[in-house]
Amino acid sequence: MSPVDLHDPHFFAVTTPVLRRAQIADLAAGRCAAIRVPDFVPAALCDEVLDALVGAEFDSYGEERVYPQVMRFGVGVSDHREDGRVADGYWDAVESSRKAWAALDLSFDPFELCRARLGEHWPGAVAVGTRDGKEMGAGVAREPNGGFQVHYDDASREFSGTLLDAHLIAQFAFNLYLSVPESGGETVVWRHRWSPADEQFRLPGSYGFGEAVVGSAESFELAPSPGEALLFDPRNFHAVRPSRGGRRIALGFSLGLTDTGEILVWG
């Protein structure tokens, strides 16, 4: 069998000037694996956020679990997971994150703007999700200059029960790139989802896996551009390559498509 015969025609990244309903539906149904939207947010607004963040104090993810070191501004629920539940400290961290973002004194809420753009052609609501009636974090800025190890994200596996006060039928990851390096920083996505046998490749104490976990699985690589948005299915194993010559800073959050047609986000 020739290599071309092994290609999955549904495993590819769509590039589009506008994020439309049919494309989001295709991503949820597995008819594509990622959607790229150049100039998702005007350059002037991206620059405003970037200028504010460059002068802000970033925290580090715990290096015992996340290495190489990844810097962040804001909070993500994945860093507040204990035995499959959301740790109580997450809610204080969310409140501190809101205050830190407000202190940047931006002329707009960048996460609210991203949600509005995501929902322009979607018939249901696009809103921040809740858990036990409390609003989750809206998103986080990340700077993974050393890259992200091979991993997957799947709230249904990472958290017991349901993470949100809603039933999710699909999960996406969103990134808006504010700053990119001269080279490197590519996102790699493999056509491979977690199976129990993959645990033999998990790195000790880490969220990540050795790259052997994906074997010869089909993959694609996406080099980021400033102002570009990327929406993809994070249940596929993925990684970020190390950056060279500059900072790679992106706004990010998770999204879930509910059984009522809403899109709910969380940090």
C-alpha positions in Angstrom: 0.0 0.0 0.0 1.4 3.4 -1.0 1.8 6.2 1.6 -0.9 8.2 -0.1 -3.4 5.4 0.6 -2.7 5.8 4.3 -3.7 9.5 4.4 -6.9 10.3 6.3 -8.8 12.8 4.1 -10.4 14.2 7.3 -7.2 14.9 9.1 -6.1 18.3 8.0 -6.2 22.0 9.0 -8.6 24.4 7.3 -7.5 28.0 6.7 -10.4 30.5 6.5 -10.8 34.3 6.7 -14.0 33.9 8.8 -14.9 31.2 11.3 -18.2 29.8 10.1 -20.8 27.5 11.7 -20.1 24.7 9.2 -16.4 24.6 10.0 -17.0 24.4 13.7 -19.5 21.6 13.1 -16.9 19.8 10.9 -14.3 20.1 13.6 -16.8 18.6 16.2 -17.7 15.8 13.8 -14.1 14.9 13.0 -14.3 16.1 9.3 -11.3 18.2 9.9 -8.7 18.4 12.7 -8.0 22.2 13.0 -9.1 25.6 11.8 -6.8 28.5 11.3 -8.1 32.1 11.0 -5.5 34.7 10.0 -6.0 38.2 11.4 -8.7 36.9 13.8 -8.1 40.1 15.9 -6.9 43.4 14.5 -3.2 43.9 14.8 -3.6 47.1 16.9 -5.6 45.2 19.6 -3.2 42.3 19.6 -0.3 44.8 20.1 -2.2 46.5 23.0 -2.5 43.2 24.8 1.1 42.2 24.0 2.5 45.5 25.2 0.7 45.1 28.5 1.8 41.5 29.0 5.4 42.2 28.1 5.6 44.4 31.2 3.6 42.0 33.4 4.9 39.4 35.8 4.4 35.9 34.6 4.2 32.8 36.8 5.6 29.4 36.0 3.7 26.1 35.9 5.0 23.7 38.5 8.2 22.4 37.0 7.8 19.0 38.6 4.9 18.4 36.3 5.5 20.8 33.4 9.0 20.9 31.8 10.5 22.5 29.9 9.4 25.5 31.9 6.2 27.2 30.6 5.3 30.8 31.8 1.8 31.9 32.2 -0.3 35.0 33.1 -3.6 33.9 34.5 -4.9 30.6 35.7 -5.8 27.3 34.1 -7.9 24.6 35.8 -5.5 21.9 34.7 -3.0 23.2 37.2 -5.6 22.9 40.0 -6.6 19.2 39.5 -6.4 16.8 42.5 -7.4 13.2 42.1 -9.8 14.0 39.2 -11.5 16.9 40.9 -11.1 20.7 40.8 -9.1 21.7 43.8 -10.7 24.3 46.1 -7.7 26.6 45.5 -8.8 27.1 41.9 -11.5 29.6 42.8 -9.1 31.9 44.7 -6.7 31.6 41.8 -9.5 32.6 39.3 -10.3 35.7 41.4 -6.6 36.7 41.6 -6.4 36.2 37.9 -9.3 38.4 37.2 -7.7 41.2 39.3 -4.4 40.7 37.5 -6.0 41.1 34.1 -8.0 44.1 35.2 -4.8 45.7 36.5 -3.4 45.7 33.0 -5.9 48.5 32.3 -6.6 47.3 28.7 -9.3 49.2 26.7 -11.1 45.9 26.1 -11.4 42.4 27.4 -9.4 40.2 25.0 -11.1 37.0 26.1 -14.6 38.5 25.6 -13.5 39.7 22.2 -12.3 36.3 21.2 -15.6 34.7 22.4 -17.6 37.3 20.4 -15.6 36.5 17.2 -16.0 32.8 17.8 -19.8 33.3 18.1 -20.3 35.6 15.1 -21.7 32.8 12.9 -22.6 30.2 15.6 -26.3 30.0 16.4 -25.9 29.2 20.1 -24.3 31.1 22.9 -20.5 31.3 23.4 -19.9 32.0 27.1 -17.7 31.2 30.0 -18.8 27.9 31.6 -19.7 27.4 35.2 -19.1 24.7 37.8 -21.5 24.4 40.7 -22.9 27.7 39.6 -19.5 29.5 39.8 -17.9 31.0 36.7 -14.7 29.3 35.5 -11.7 31.3 34.4 -11.9 32.9 31.0 -8.5 32.1 29.7 -4.8 32.4 30.2 -1.7 33.8 28.4 1.0 31.2 27.9 4.7 31.5 26.9 6.1 28.1 26.1 9.4 29.2 24.7 10.9 25.8 25.5 7.9 24.0 23.9 5.2 21.8 25.2 5.8 18.0 25.4 3.6 15.6 23.5 0.2 15.4 25.4 -3.5 15.4 24.9 -6.3 17.4 26.7 -9.6 15.8 27.4 -11.8 17.1 30.3 -13.8 13.9 30.3 -10.7 11.8 31.2 -8.9 14.4 33.3 -11.8 15.1 35.6 -14.3 12.8 37.2 -17.9 13.4 36.4 -18.6 16.5 34.4 -16.2 19.5 34.6 -18.9 22.1 33.8 -22.6 22.5 34.7 -23.4 21.2 31.2 -23.0 18.0 29.1 -20.2 18.3 26.6 -20.2 16.4 23.4 -17.0 17.8 21.9 -13.9 19.7 23.1 -11.7 22.2 21.3 -8.6 24.2 22.2 -8.3 27.9 21.2 -5.1 30.0 20.8 -4.7 33.6 19.6 -1.0 34.3 18.9 0.2 37.7 20.0 4.0 37.2 19.5 5.9 34.5 17.6 9.6 33.6 17.4 11.8 34.0 14.4 11.7 30.2 14.1 10.3 27.3 15.9 7.2 27.4 18.0 5.2 25.2 15.7 2.2 23.3 16.9 2.3 19.6 15.8 -0.9 17.5 15.9 -1.0 13.7 15.5 -3.8 11.5 14.4 -3.7 9.6 17.6 -5.9 9.7 20.6 -5.1 8.2 24.1 -5.4 4.5 24.7 -4.5 2.7 27.9 -1.3 1.3 26.3 -0.1 4.8 25.9 0.6 5.1 29.6 3.9 3.2 29.2 5.2 6.3 27.4 4.2 8.9 30.0 7.1 10.8 31.4 7.6 10.3 35.2 5.6 12.8 37.2 4.7 14.8 34.0 1.6 15.7 32.1 3.5 14.7 28.9 4.6 11.6 27.0 7.7 10.6 25.1 7.2 11.2 21.4 7.3 7.4 20.8 3.7 7.4 22.0 2.5 8.5 18.6 4.6 6.0 16.6 4.1 6.5 12.9 0.8 8.3 13.2 0.0 10.8 10.6 0.6 14.4 11.7 0.7 18.0 10.5 2.7 21.0 11.7 1.5 24.6 12.0 3.8 27.6 12.3 2.0 30.4 14.1 1.5 34.0 12.9 0.7 37.1 14.9 -3.0 37.8 15.1 -3.9 34.3 13.9 -6.3 32.1 15.8 -6.1 28.3 15.9 -9.0 26.1 16.9 -8.3 22.4 17.1 -9.3 19.1 18.7 -6.9 18.7 21.6 -7.9 15.1 22.2 -5.5 14.3 19.4 -1.9 14.2 20.8 -0.1 17.4 20.1 3.0 19.3 21.0 4.7 22.7 20.6 8.3 22.8 19.3 10.9 25.0 21.1 11.1 28.7 20.0 14.3 30.3 18.7 14.8 34.1 18.5 11.8 35.7 20.2 8.9 35.1 22.6 5.9 32.9 21.7 3.0 34.4 23.6 -0.6 33.3 23.0 -4.0 33.7 24.7 -5.6 30.4 25.2 -8.7 28.6 26.6 -10.6 25.4 26.2 -14.0 25.1 24.6 -16.8 22.6 24.9 -19.7 22.1 22.6 -22.8 21.2 24.7 -25.7 18.9 23.9 -27.9 22.1 23.7 -25.7 23.7 21.0 -23.9 26.2 23.3 -20.1 26.7 23.2 -18.7 27.1 26.7 -15.1 28.1 27.5 -12.9 27.7 30.5 -9.3 28.5 31.4 
